[in-house]
Amino acid sequence: MFLDIDNVCGIPADKLPFSMFGLCLQEPMALITNWLIAFTAFFIFFRFKPVITDFDRHWKKFYLYFGMSTLLAGLGHLFFNYTEVFGKYPTWIFGTVAAYHAGSAMISLNVISEKLEEILKYTLYFKAVIFLTLALIMKSFIFIMMDAVVTYLFFCLGLGSFYWRKGLSSFKYTVFAVVILIPSIFIFTLKLNPHLWFNKDDFSHVLMATTIIFFYFGVSKFNPLDEEMIVDLKERS
């Protein structure tokens, strides 16, 4: 393996280019930090508590698809010199599906009315389809980020705060998870790069890994007593 950040295949030095087995590769830190997220997601997926409710089912699928998204994201960065933006398409697709399941989990509880749940289901679905289609056609990650922002801020933070105020304390971890993730929006858009070997993407990836851990705290602490409280809340509404 030969590492040269000055000039490898004409790749800019800030992409940390290097050659290996005759290939022109780049962004090794993006590979490492993306796979850090993927390892975390798959670890949680395989140790996930028994799936009983739709809430559990959607969250487990979230970890599966989020893990697949970040696993492929690392490769998309590494082989960008060959695959260009098209190598990121699988990542965008799996990431959008993961966000869809996170949102679906949050609206699967019986606290909200059936009518509102139906509206939110359609909103979540069409939002994902529209933003993903725009991203693929325009070849722009900004639409994937917009979809994620709406999903995690409205469905996870918004509904999480609502459930927490209703007395379901496990959702405080869901709220904390999104609060931890929020800085990544500004880190990415403002291109805040702490260091050449730890840029805006790497910083955001560490926050993402922390976020999905806190999501799991919330899911794992959601117990049958919470479910009974939800039923009671709905009957009194």
Order of alpha helices (4+ residues) and beta strands (2+ residues): beta-beta-beta-alpha-alpha-alpha-alpha-alpha-alpha-alpha-alpha-alpha-alpha
